[in-house]
Amino acid sequence: MDPKVPPPVSAAGQDRSGERHQGKRRSRTIAARRLGKVDFSDGMPYEADLEEYRPASRNDCIDGPRPCPWISCKYHLYLDVNPRTGSIKLNFPDIEPWEMIHSCVLDIADRGPVTLEDVGRIMNLTRERIRQLEASASTKIRSTRLAQEYSEFVVERPTKSAAAKPVAPAPVRVLEDDEEGEDAD
């Protein structure tokens, strides 16, 4: 085997010699113009009867099998379809959909906050790329009409000058012995 060519890697991230392979393969995009040339047949006929089992809402799929078998769902992590170009991006080209640990974005969102590193690991992206996407999404959200309308209802906004000024403690009033009973009412 040529030392310059890396050994074939299994879905578990191990090469045939059993050694752990450090790097994951980047995502792969199939352009729409090439989709006619790609063989998607896996030897199994399409069964239209399965469409009645396809979940239509989150409530339908929340207790469904995991990893999720419906890779055409827009919340599935295995692939993304670009609506503008029609291209398909395989986020995990080295594994099969049933080998995924996390398959649904909604399941991850239900768990609560996660770190940039965890999101990067789940989506096969770097931490920096996740940070860039987060910043871009925050900018887009702030510019929406709904966000601008909401900003009108915010009562207090922290200002740079208010954050820099130290707040003086309230004056303390010392009670005399004969005043103790008056405050108790």
VOMI-537425 format. One record per residue (C-alpha): residue in one letter; x negated, z negated, y negated. Coordinates in Angstrom, 1 decimal. Layout:
% residues N
<rec res="a" px="X" pz="Z" py="Y"/>
...
This chain:
% residues 185
<rec res="m" px="0.0" pz="0.0" py="0.0"/>
<rec res="d" px="-1.3" pz="0.9" py="-3.4"/>
<rec res="p" px="-2.2" pz="-2.2" py="-5.4"/>
<rec res="k" px="-0.9" pz="-0.8" py="-8.6"/>
<rec res="v" px="2.6" pz="-0.3" py="-7.2"/>
<rec res="p" px="4.6" pz="-3.6" py="-6.8"/>
<rec res="p" px="6.1" pz="-4.2" py="-3.4"/>
<rec res="p" px="9.8" pz="-3.7" py="-2.9"/>
<rec res="v" px="11.8" pz="-6.7" py="-4.0"/>
<rec res="s" px="14.9" pz="-8.1" py="-2.2"/>
<rec res="a" px="18.0" pz="-9.3" py="-4.0"/>
<rec res="a" px="16.7" pz="-12.9" py="-3.6"/>
<rec res="g" px="13.6" pz="-12.0" py="-5.7"/>
<rec res="q" px="11.2" pz="-12.0" py="-2.8"/>
<rec res="d" px="9.0" pz="-9.1" py="-1.7"/>
<rec res="r" px="8.7" pz="-8.2" py="1.9"/>
<rec res="s" px="5.7" pz="-10.4" py="2.4"/>
<rec res="g" px="7.9" pz="-13.4" py="1.4"/>
<rec res="e" px="6.2" pz="-14.1" py="-1.9"/>
<rec res="r" px="8.4" pz="-15.0" py="-4.8"/>
<rec res="h" px="8.5" pz="-12.2" py="-7.4"/>
<rec res="q" px="8.2" pz="-13.5" py="-11.0"/>
<rec res="g" px="9.9" pz="-10.7" py="-13.0"/>
<rec res="k" px="13.5" pz="-9.5" py="-12.8"/>
<rec res="r" px="14.3" pz="-5.9" py="-13.2"/>
<rec res="r" px="15.8" pz="-5.0" py="-16.6"/>
<rec res="s" px="19.3" pz="-3.6" py="-16.8"/>
<rec res="r" px="19.9" pz="0.1" py="-16.1"/>
<rec res="t" px="22.2" pz="2.4" py="-18.0"/>
<rec res="i" px="23.8" pz="5.5" py="-16.5"/>
<rec res="a" px="24.7" pz="8.0" py="-19.2"/>
<rec res="a" px="28.2" pz="9.5" py="-19.2"/>
<rec res="r" px="26.9" pz="13.0" py="-18.8"/>
<rec res="r" px="25.1" pz="11.9" py="-15.6"/>
<rec res="l" px="28.1" pz="10.1" py="-14.0"/>
<rec res="g" px="29.3" pz="13.4" py="-12.4"/>
<rec res="k" px="26.0" pz="13.6" py="-10.5"/>
<rec res="v" px="26.0" pz="9.9" py="-9.3"/>
<rec res="d" px="27.3" pz="9.2" py="-5.9"/>
<rec res="f" px="29.6" pz="6.2" py="-6.1"/>
<rec res="s" px="31.0" pz="6.5" py="-2.6"/>
<rec res="d" px="30.2" pz="3.6" py="-0.4"/>
<rec res="g" px="31.9" pz="5.0" py="2.6"/>
<rec res="m" px="35.1" pz="3.1" py="2.0"/>
<rec res="p" px="38.3" pz="4.9" py="0.9"/>
<rec res="y" px="40.0" pz="3.7" py="-2.3"/>
<rec res="e" px="43.1" pz="1.7" py="-1.5"/>
<rec res="a" px="45.8" pz="1.8" py="-4.2"/>
<rec res="d" px="47.5" pz="-1.2" py="-2.5"/>
<rec res="l" px="44.8" pz="-3.5" py="-3.8"/>
<rec res="e" px="45.9" pz="-2.9" py="-7.4"/>
<rec res="e" px="48.8" pz="-5.3" py="-6.9"/>
<rec res="y" px="46.3" pz="-8.1" py="-6.3"/>
<rec res="r" px="44.3" pz="-7.4" py="-9.4"/>
<rec res="p" px="44.6" pz="-10.3" py="-11.8"/>
<rec res="a" px="46.4" pz="-9.5" py="-15.1"/>
<rec res="s" px="45.6" pz="-12.7" py="-16.9"/>
<rec res="r" px="43.2" pz="-15.7" py="-16.8"/>
<rec res="n" px="45.8" pz="-17.8" py="-15.0"/>
<rec res="d" px="45.9" pz="-15.2" py="-12.2"/>
<rec res="c" px="42.2" pz="-15.3" py="-11.6"/>
<rec res="i" px="41.2" pz="-18.9" py="-12.4"/>
<rec res="d" px="41.5" pz="-20.0" py="-8.8"/>
<rec res="g" px="40.4" pz="-16.6" py="-7.3"/>
<rec res="p" px="37.4" pz="-16.0" py="-5.1"/>
<rec res="r" px="33.9" pz="-16.4" py="-6.6"/>
<rec res="p" px="31.9" pz="-14.3" py="-7.2"/>
<rec res="c" px="34.8" pz="-12.3" py="-8.6"/>
<rec res="p" px="35.4" pz="-9.0" py="-6.6"/>
<rec res="w" px="36.9" pz="-7.2" py="-9.6"/>
<rec res="i" px="33.8" pz="-5.7" py="-11.3"/>
<rec res="s" px="35.9" pz="-3.4" py="-13.4"/>
<rec res="c" px="37.2" pz="-6.4" py="-15.3"/>
<rec res="k" px="35.9" pz="-6.5" py="-18.9"/>
<rec res="y" px="34.8" pz="-10.2" py="-18.3"/>
<rec res="h" px="32.7" pz="-9.4" py="-15.2"/>
<rec res="l" px="28.9" pz="-9.7" py="-15.7"/>
<rec res="y" px="27.8" pz="-7.1" py="-13.2"/>
<rec res="l" px="28.4" pz="-4.1" py="-15.4"/>
<rec res="d" px="29.4" pz="-3.1" py="-19.0"/>
<rec res="v" px="31.1" pz="0.1" py="-20.1"/>
<rec res="n" px="30.4" pz="1.4" py="-23.5"/>
<rec res="p" px="33.8" pz="2.6" py="-24.9"/>
<rec res="r" px="32.1" pz="4.8" py="-27.5"/>
<rec res="t" px="29.7" pz="6.8" py="-25.2"/>
<rec res="g" px="31.3" pz="6.2" py="-21.8"/>
<rec res="s" px="28.0" pz="5.0" py="-20.3"/>
<rec res="i" px="27.8" pz="2.3" py="-17.7"/>
<rec res="k" px="25.2" pz="-0.4" py="-17.9"/>
<rec res="l" px="24.3" pz="-2.2" py="-14.7"/>
<rec res="n" px="23.2" pz="-5.7" py="-15.9"/>
<rec res="f" px="21.8" pz="-6.6" py="-12.4"/>
<rec res="p" px="20.5" pz="-3.4" py="-10.8"/>
<rec res="d" px="18.6" pz="-5.3" py="-8.0"/>
<rec res="i" px="21.5" pz="-7.2" py="-6.6"/>
<rec res="e" px="25.0" pz="-6.5" py="-5.3"/>
<rec res="p" px="28.1" pz="-7.9" py="-7.0"/>
<rec res="w" px="28.8" pz="-10.3" py="-4.1"/>
<rec res="e" px="25.3" pz="-11.8" py="-4.4"/>
<rec res="m" px="25.8" pz="-13.0" py="-8.0"/>
<rec res="i" px="25.8" pz="-16.7" py="-8.7"/>
<rec res="h" px="27.8" pz="-16.3" py="-12.0"/>
<rec res="s" px="30.2" pz="-13.4" py="-12.2"/>
<rec res="c" px="32.7" pz="-14.2" py="-14.9"/>
<rec res="v" px="32.2" pz="-14.8" py="-18.5"/>
<rec res="l" px="35.4" pz="-16.9" py="-18.7"/>
<rec res="d" px="34.1" pz="-19.3" py="-16.0"/>
<rec res="i" px="31.0" pz="-19.9" py="-18.0"/>
<rec res="a" px="33.0" pz="-20.4" py="-21.2"/>
<rec res="d" px="35.3" pz="-22.9" py="-19.4"/>
<rec res="r" px="32.2" pz="-25.1" py="-18.6"/>
<rec res="g" px="31.5" pz="-25.6" py="-22.3"/>
<rec res="p" px="28.3" pz="-25.2" py="-24.4"/>
<rec res="v" px="25.2" pz="-23.7" py="-22.8"/>
<rec res="t" px="21.7" pz="-23.2" py="-24.1"/>
<rec res="l" px="20.3" pz="-19.8" py="-25.2"/>
<rec res="e" px="18.0" pz="-19.9" py="-22.2"/>
<rec res="d" px="20.9" pz="-20.5" py="-19.8"/>
<rec res="v" px="22.9" pz="-17.6" py="-21.3"/>
<rec res="g" px="19.8" pz="-15.4" py="-21.1"/>
<rec res="r" px="19.3" pz="-16.2" py="-17.4"/>
<rec res="i" px="23.0" pz="-15.6" py="-16.7"/>
<rec res="m" px="23.1" pz="-12.3" py="-18.5"/>
<rec res="n" px="19.6" pz="-11.0" py="-17.6"/>
<rec res="l" px="18.4" pz="-11.0" py="-21.2"/>
<rec res="t" px="15.8" pz="-12.9" py="-23.1"/>
<rec res="r" px="16.4" pz="-16.0" py="-25.1"/>
<rec res="e" px="15.5" pz="-14.2" py="-28.3"/>
<rec res="r" px="17.9" pz="-11.3" py="-27.6"/>
<rec res="i" px="20.7" pz="-13.9" py="-27.1"/>
<rec res="r" px="19.8" pz="-15.5" py="-30.4"/>
<rec res="q" px="19.9" pz="-12.1" py="-32.1"/>
<rec res="l" px="23.3" pz="-11.3" py="-30.6"/>
<rec res="e" px="24.6" pz="-14.7" py="-31.7"/>
<rec res="a" px="23.4" pz="-14.2" py="-35.3"/>
<rec res="s" px="25.0" pz="-10.8" py="-35.4"/>
<rec res="a" px="28.3" pz="-12.0" py="-34.0"/>
<rec res="s" px="28.4" pz="-14.9" py="-36.4"/>
<rec res="t" px="27.9" pz="-12.5" py="-39.4"/>
<rec res="k" px="30.7" pz="-10.3" py="-38.1"/>
<rec res="i" px="33.0" pz="-13.2" py="-37.6"/>
<rec res="r" px="32.4" pz="-14.6" py="-41.1"/>
<rec res="s" px="33.3" pz="-11.2" py="-42.6"/>
<rec res="t" px="36.7" pz="-11.0" py="-40.9"/>
<rec res="r" px="39.9" pz="-11.4" py="-42.9"/>
<rec res="l" px="41.0" pz="-14.4" py="-40.9"/>
<rec res="a" px="37.7" pz="-16.2" py="-41.5"/>
<rec res="q" px="37.9" pz="-15.5" py="-45.3"/>
<rec res="e" px="41.5" pz="-16.8" py="-45.3"/>
<rec res="y" px="40.5" pz="-20.0" py="-43.5"/>
<rec res="s" px="37.7" pz="-20.6" py="-46.0"/>
<rec res="e" px="40.4" pz="-21.1" py="-48.7"/>
<rec res="f" px="41.7" pz="-24.1" py="-46.7"/>
<rec res="v" px="38.4" pz="-25.9" py="-46.4"/>
<rec res="v" px="38.6" pz="-29.0" py="-48.6"/>
<rec res="e" px="34.9" pz="-29.9" py="-48.8"/>
<rec res="r" px="31.9" pz="-27.8" py="-48.5"/>
<rec res="p" px="28.4" pz="-29.2" py="-48.3"/>
<rec res="t" px="26.3" pz="-28.0" py="-51.3"/>
<rec res="k" px="22.6" pz="-27.9" py="-51.5"/>
<rec res="s" px="22.6" pz="-30.4" py="-54.4"/>
<rec res="a" px="24.9" pz="-32.9" py="-52.6"/>
<rec res="a" px="22.7" pz="-32.8" py="-49.5"/>
<rec res="a" px="19.6" pz="-33.5" py="-51.5"/>
<rec res="k" px="21.0" pz="-36.4" py="-53.6"/>
<rec res="p" px="20.8" pz="-39.8" py="-51.9"/>
<rec res="v" px="24.1" pz="-41.6" py="-52.0"/>
<rec res="a" px="24.0" pz="-45.0" py="-53.7"/>
<rec res="p" px="25.6" pz="-47.9" py="-51.8"/>
<rec res="a" px="28.9" pz="-49.2" py="-53.2"/>
<rec res="p" px="28.5" pz="-52.4" py="-55.2"/>
<rec res="v" px="29.1" pz="-55.6" py="-53.2"/>
<rec res="r" px="31.5" pz="-58.2" py="-54.7"/>
<rec res="v" px="30.7" pz="-61.8" py="-53.9"/>
<rec res="l" px="33.8" pz="-63.8" py="-53.3"/>
<rec res="e" px="34.2" pz="-67.3" py="-54.7"/>
<rec res="d" px="35.5" pz="-70.1" py="-52.5"/>
<rec res="d" px="39.0" pz="-70.1" py="-54.2"/>
<rec res="e" px="39.4" pz="-66.3" py="-53.8"/>
<rec res="e" px="39.2" pz="-66.2" py="-50.0"/>
<rec res="g" px="42.9" pz="-66.6" py="-49.3"/>
<rec res="e" px="44.0" pz="-64.0" py="-51.9"/>
<rec res="d" px="42.4" pz="-61.0" py="-50.0"/>
<rec res="a" px="44.1" pz="-62.0" py="-46.7"/>
<rec res="d" px="47.6" pz="-60.8" py="-47.7"/>
